[in-house]
Each structure stands twice: as C-alpha cells, then as structure tokens.
Amino acid sequence: MVGYAFSPIDLIPDFIPVLGYLDDLVLIPLGVAVAMKMIPEKVMEDCRIRSKEVMGKKKPINRVAAVVIICIWLMLIVMTIVLVVRASSTK
C-alpha cells in the first residue's frame, strides 16, 4: 500500500474529476485495514505495550534543529519582504 500511495501511477489518473482521487480515498484505507488484520495479535499487543512505554518517557528535544528551522523561515520571510519592496518601488 505504501508503494501504491507514493507511486505516480494510479489505477485511475488523478486528473479525472472526482474518480481520480476517489480511488486513493478508498483503496489506501482498505489496504491499511487488510495489512492491520494480517499482523498477528501477539505482535500487535507487544507493539502497543512498547509504544505506551515510549510515550510515557520524556520526549527528546532537539533545540538545534528548531533554531535552524526558525532561521530558515525568518530568512524566507525577509527575502519575501525584500522582493515585495523592490517590486513595488520599481513601479
């Protein structure tokens, strides 16, 4: 299902109105449901227990990544303002 979801080739091309997206809205959830049913109950229960343990722990915080992302956004905002000011001043 992951391959189908990310594949550029669809059963019904997306440019066909309504039907193009309808196949994605139907086939992907059905595929996920089938995949979930194929997972043994013991494995699923083990994964649920592990996820509860992980979620109970303190989540990691990466401040460096946050600063980098904020700087990128600020640079994009400044560049946009500069381009708008330049475009409006030349008229």
Phi, psi and omega in degrees: 000325178296318178299317179293319183297322182263357181286140176285352181258122179247162173296316176239120183302145184293340181284351175281122185304139177063303184296329181298323179266338182296322179296323177293320181292337181262311187291320183293311176298323177295319179296320178294319179297318179295317179297320179296323179289335181281343180282127180299147184299323180297318179294318180297318179295319177298319179294322178296318179296314179298319181294323177295322177295316181293318181292335179285338180280164177291134181284142179290144179240128180246094183290328180297315179297321179296318179296318179298315181295317178297319178297319178298314179298317179296319177298319178296320179295315179297316179299319179296317179297317179298316180295320179294317179296316178297318181293321182283335180279340180277348182275000000 
